[in-house]
């Protein structure tokens, strides 16, 4: 089963949440951010080139224009490859673990896998961000020496920053999978 709903991020931007239910113990959540805006890209490029042209007219040095073009192209490529994340995916399988994938605008993907026996819980936490309180989904990892304690907190959907209503949908579904996993573990 697959469905898609539209939510907002913490700044009011549009996010799409795709939910895929493969079974009662395997679910995937994809949060998609809007693509790179042509308007913002054009405005930044024009600003850099106009400043470079102004400096060129003052100095009459053509290397300024060449440097501006070179810096703009390199900056855009760096932004697309290292900064702009188009989609973040959370895949939870009760017998294996949790996989988080970030897909960049350039096509690069960054994947992190956490084994289920290291997961203590998945919670919604709150933080102060830019003078306001925001909520974020995070995975609590068990301390290997003391399983009752938490060793690490791993935030999910760091780039998209969805609002609470979107996080609650993902949280409830993850809790169902975790409950199924705990029930299976206690029976064994």
C-alpha positions in Angstrom: 0.0 0.0 0.0 1.3 3.5 -0.9 -0.1 6.9 -0.3 1.2 10.5 -0.4 0.2 13.5 1.7 1.3 17.1 1.6 2.7 18.7 4.8 4.7 21.8 5.7 8.2 22.2 7.0 9.1 24.4 9.9 9.4 27.5 7.6 6.1 26.9 5.9 7.5 25.3 2.8 5.8 22.4 1.0 6.8 18.8 1.8 5.5 15.5 0.4 5.3 12.4 2.7 5.1 9.1 0.8 4.2 6.1 3.0 4.8 2.6 1.7 3.5 -0.3 3.8 5.2 -3.5 2.6 3.8 -5.5 5.5 2.9 -5.1 9.2 6.6 -5.2 10.1 8.2 -3.3 7.1 7.4 0.3 6.3 9.1 3.1 4.4 8.6 6.9 4.7 10.0 9.3 2.1 10.0 13.0 2.8 10.5 15.0 -0.5 11.5 18.6 -0.5 10.8 21.0 -3.4 13.3 21.0 -6.2 15.8 23.8 -6.6 14.0 27.0 -7.5 14.9 28.5 -10.8 14.0 31.9 -9.6 16.5 31.8 -6.6 19.2 30.2 -8.8 18.8 33.0 -11.3 18.8 35.8 -8.8 22.0 34.5 -7.0 23.8 34.1 -10.4 22.7 37.5 -11.6 23.8 39.2 -8.4 27.2 37.6 -8.5 27.7 38.5 -12.2 26.5 42.1 -11.8 28.9 42.6 -8.9 31.7 41.1 -11.0 30.7 43.3 -13.9 30.7 46.4 -11.7 34.2 45.5 -10.4 35.3 44.9 -14.0 34.2 48.3 -15.1 36.1 49.9 -12.1 39.3 47.8 -12.5 39.1 46.9 -16.2 40.5 43.5 -15.4 38.9 40.6 -17.3 40.1 38.0 -14.7 37.3 39.3 -12.4 34.6 38.2 -14.8 36.3 34.9 -15.4 36.6 34.3 -11.7 32.9 35.2 -11.1 31.8 32.7 -13.7 34.1 30.0 -12.4 33.1 30.6 -8.7 29.4 30.6 -9.6 29.6 27.3 -11.5 31.7 25.6 -8.8 29.4 27.0 -6.1 26.4 25.6 -7.8 27.9 22.2 -8.3 29.1 22.1 -4.7 25.6 23.1 -3.5 23.9 20.4 -5.6 26.3 17.7 -4.5 26.9 18.4 -0.8 24.0 20.6 0.5 20.7 20.3 -1.4 18.9 17.2 -0.3 15.8 16.4 -2.4 14.5 13.4 -0.5 15.0 11.7 2.9 13.9 8.1 3.4 13.3 6.1 6.6 12.9 2.3 6.1 12.1 0.3 9.2 12.1 -3.5 9.2 11.4 -5.1 12.6 13.7 -8.1 12.3 16.7 -6.2 10.6 16.8 -2.5 11.5 16.4 1.0 10.4 17.9 2.5 7.2 18.0 6.2 6.6 18.9 7.5 3.1 19.4 11.1 2.0 19.3 11.7 -1.8 21.0 14.9 -2.9 20.1 17.0 -5.9 23.1 15.8 -7.9 22.0 12.1 -7.5 24.4 11.3 -4.7 23.0 9.2 -1.9 24.1 8.9 1.7 22.8 5.8 3.6 23.0 4.9 7.3 21.9 1.6 8.7 21.1 0.9 12.4 20.6 -2.7 13.6 17.4 -3.3 15.4 19.1 -4.7 18.5 20.8 -1.3 19.0 17.5 0.6 18.9 16.0 1.5 22.2 13.1 3.6 20.9 11.9 6.2 18.4 10.7 9.4 19.9 9.6 12.9 19.0 11.9 15.4 20.7 11.8 19.2 20.8 14.5 21.8 20.3 14.9 25.5 20.1 15.7 26.6 16.6 15.9 30.2 15.5 13.9 31.5 18.5 11.2 29.0 18.2 10.5 25.5 19.4 10.6 22.8 16.8 10.0 19.1 16.9 12.1 16.4 15.4 12.0 12.6 15.1 14.9 10.8 16.6 16.1 7.2 17.2 17.5 6.4 20.6 20.3 3.9 20.6 21.1 1.6 23.5 24.3 1.9 25.4 26.2 -1.4 24.7 27.5 -1.6 28.3 24.2 -0.7 30.0 21.1 -1.5 27.8 18.8 0.5 30.0 20.7 3.7 29.2 20.9 5.7 25.9 24.2 6.0 24.2 23.3 8.2 21.2 20.4 10.2 19.7 20.1 10.0 15.9 17.9 12.6 14.4 15.8 11.7 11.3 14.7 14.0 8.5 17.3 16.6 9.4 17.2 18.5 6.1 13.5 18.5 5.5 12.5 19.6 9.1 8.9 18.5 8.9 6.3 20.0 11.3 4.8 18.0 14.1 1.7 16.7 12.2 4.0 14.9 9.7 6.2 13.6 12.4 3.3 12.2 14.4 2.2 10.1 11.3 5.7 8.6 11.0 6.1 8.2 14.7 2.8 6.2 15.1 3.7 3.8 12.3 7.2 3.3 13.6 5.9 2.5 17.1 3.6 -0.2 15.6 6.6 -1.8 13.9 8.7 -1.5 17.2 5.8 -3.0 19.2 5.6 -5.9 16.7 9.4 -6.4 17.0 9.3 -6.4 20.8 6.4 -8.9 20.9 8.3 -11.2 18.5 11.5 -10.9 20.7 9.7 -11.7 23.9 8.1 -14.8 22.4 11.4 -16.2 21.4 
